[in-house]
């Protein structure tokens, strides 16, 4: 990916367990990538900090159980993103059904997630080494950063 640094495969200290639990959500920059650390229901998750759809910060997004998956909801456009794997979810009906019934469907992985580990009360993140392009990668690169800044100004 041309606009971003490649992961070194190392783990990076992101905070003390108790501080991260108290904060619930914490923004960290790891190897030039903005990562959101989330503590929810006793589990730490790490994902790209900006929504794959329009680059809005996910830090203030609500967390809800959607079809059995814990998801963060983008505060701007209400996109639903699974904490565990970055899968995008949406609700729709199949017009071929009579009567049509709304169901949850997957868009596939849209948000890059990262590995979180804990040792003796210290929490670490290892950046994803997945080589394929994931939609949230765009907002970590230079073009995406410019678009994020423009979107922030437009919404002020």
Backbone torsions as a table, in degrees:
resi	resn	phi	psi	omega
1	UNK	NA	120.5	-168.2
2	UNK	-68.7	-30.9	-173.5
3	UNK	-91.8	4.5	-176.9
4	UNK	-138.1	160.0	178.6
5	UNK	-76.3	150.9	175.5
6	UNK	-82.0	146.5	178.8
7	UNK	-66.7	142.8	177.7
8	UNK	-87.7	-8.2	-179.5
9	UNK	79.7	8.1	179.9
10	UNK	-96.9	159.7	175.9
11	UNK	-91.4	147.7	-176.9
12	UNK	-125.1	130.5	176.7
13	UNK	-65.0	128.3	-179.8
14	UNK	-119.1	-7.5	176.5
15	UNK	154.3	172.1	176.1
16	UNK	-82.8	140.6	-177.1
17	UNK	-49.4	-53.3	-175.2
18	UNK	-62.9	-39.4	179.1
19	UNK	-65.2	-41.1	-179.7
20	UNK	-70.3	-35.1	176.6
21	UNK	-65.3	-45.3	-179.7
22	UNK	-62.4	-40.7	-178.5
23	UNK	-72.0	-26.8	-175.2
24	UNK	68.9	-42.9	177.8
25	UNK	-139.6	133.8	-178.5
26	UNK	-139.4	135.3	177.9
27	UNK	-94.4	131.0	177.3
28	UNK	-135.4	151.3	172.7
29	UNK	-108.1	121.9	-177.7
30	UNK	-124.0	119.3	-178.8
31	UNK	50.3	40.7	177.3
32	UNK	80.2	4.0	-178.2
33	UNK	-109.1	131.7	178.9
34	UNK	-83.6	120.2	-174.3
35	UNK	-119.9	138.8	174.1
36	UNK	-102.6	122.1	176.2
37	UNK	-97.2	125.1	-176.5
38	UNK	-121.8	132.4	171.5
39	UNK	-110.5	120.6	-178.0
40	UNK	-143.9	126.8	177.7
41	UNK	50.7	43.5	175.6
42	UNK	81.3	5.2	-177.0
43	UNK	-124.3	139.5	173.1
44	UNK	-92.1	139.1	175.0
45	UNK	-129.9	152.8	174.9
46	UNK	-137.1	133.6	178.7
47	UNK	-149.0	164.4	174.1
48	UNK	-53.8	140.1	-171.2
49	UNK	-76.8	-15.2	-175.0
50	UNK	-115.6	134.0	-177.8
51	UNK	-56.9	137.2	-178.8
52	UNK	-61.5	-23.0	-173.7
53	UNK	-77.1	-53.7	-176.1
54	UNK	-138.1	11.0	173.7
55	UNK	80.0	13.7	179.6
56	UNK	-74.5	143.8	178.0
57	UNK	-62.1	135.3	178.7
58	UNK	-89.9	-4.2	-171.8
59	UNK	-56.3	-35.3	-178.5
60	UNK	-96.7	7.2	-178.6
61	UNK	-69.6	143.8	175.0
62	UNK	-71.1	155.4	176.0
63	UNK	-116.4	128.0	-177.4
64	UNK	-138.2	156.6	172.2
65	UNK	-83.9	117.1	178.6
66	UNK	-117.8	110.5	177.0
67	UNK	53.8	40.0	177.9
68	UNK	84.3	5.4	178.7
69	UNK	-121.3	134.1	176.0
70	UNK	-75.6	125.6	-175.0
71	UNK	-129.5	147.0	169.5
72	UNK	-95.5	139.6	-177.4
73	UNK	-105.9	121.3	179.7
74	UNK	-60.9	128.4	-177.1
75	UNK	-67.3	-20.2	-176.6
76	UNK	-84.9	-57.9	-174.2
77	UNK	-115.1	6.0	174.8
78	UNK	66.9	26.2	174.7
79	UNK	-67.3	141.1	-177.5
80	UNK	-105.4	126.8	-175.0
81	UNK	-129.5	123.1	179.7
82	UNK	-66.8	130.3	-179.5
83	UNK	-64.0	-38.5	-172.7
84	UNK	-67.7	-40.2	-171.8
85	UNK	-137.4	2.8	177.7
86	UNK	78.6	12.7	179.7
87	UNK	-68.0	135.2	174.6
88	UNK	-88.2	132.7	-179.3
89	UNK	-119.2	147.8	175.5
90	UNK	-147.2	155.6	-179.8
91	UNK	-106.9	134.3	-179.3
92	UNK	-154.4	168.6	175.3
93	UNK	-114.5	153.2	174.9
94	UNK	-96.9	112.2	-175.8
95	UNK	-63.8	-13.5	178.5
96	UNK	-77.6	-15.7	179.2
97	UNK	-83.8	143.3	175.1
98	UNK	-129.5	115.4	-7.5
99	UNK	-77.4	153.1	178.5
100	UNK	-65.0	137.7	-179.8
101	UNK	-118.6	128.0	178.8
102	UNK	-69.5	131.3	178.4
103	UNK	-135.0	160.2	175.8
104	UNK	-87.2	137.3	178.9
105	UNK	-128.3	159.1	179.6
106	UNK	-100.6	140.3	171.3
107	UNK	-94.8	-3.3	-172.5
108	UNK	89.5	-177.6	-179.3
109	UNK	-72.6	122.8	-178.3
110	UNK	-118.7	-25.3	-175.5
111	UNK	-116.6	126.7	-179.9
112	UNK	-72.0	129.4	176.1
113	UNK	-109.5	158.7	-175.3
114	UNK	-130.2	158.8	-176.1
115	UNK	-84.6	130.3	177.6
116	UNK	-111.7	132.8	174.8
117	UNK	-130.2	160.3	-179.6
118	UNK	-134.7	134.3	177.6
119	UNK	-137.8	119.3	176.9
120	UNK	50.3	43.1	177.3
121	UNK	82.7	-1.4	175.8
122	UNK	-100.9	137.1	-178.3
123	UNK	-109.2	135.9	-176.3
124	UNK	-127.2	150.8	174.6
125	UNK	-123.1	136.3	170.9
126	UNK	-114.1	123.2	-179.3
127	UNK	-63.0	147.5	176.8
128	UNK	-56.5	137.6	175.8
129	UNK	-105.6	10.6	176.3
130	UNK	-59.7	123.0	-173.7
131	UNK	-84.6	-20.2	-178.5
132	UNK	-73.4	155.5	178.6
133	UNK	-71.2	133.0	174.7
134	UNK	-120.6	139.8	-171.2
135	UNK	-49.8	-38.5	-178.0
136	UNK	-67.9	-14.3	177.6
137	UNK	-58.5	-35.0	-176.4
138	UNK	-55.0	-43.4	-175.2
139	UNK	-80.1	3.1	172.8
140	UNK	-97.6	-16.9	-179.7
141	UNK	-86.6	174.8	-176.6
142	UNK	-62.0	-45.4	179.4
143	UNK	-61.8	-42.3	179.2
144	UNK	-65.5	-37.8	177.8
145	UNK	-62.7	-41.0	177.6
146	UNK	-64.2	-41.4	179.2
147	UNK	-66.2	-39.4	176.9
148	UNK	-59.5	-45.9	-179.5
149	UNK	-61.4	-42.4	179.4
150	UNK	-63.5	-44.6	179.8
151	UNK	-62.4	-38.6	177.6
152	UNK	-63.4	-42.0	178.9
153	UNK	-65.6	-40.8	-179.1
154	UNK	-64.7	-30.4	-176.9
155	UNK	-91.7	-2.8	179.7
156	UNK	-78.7	NA	NA
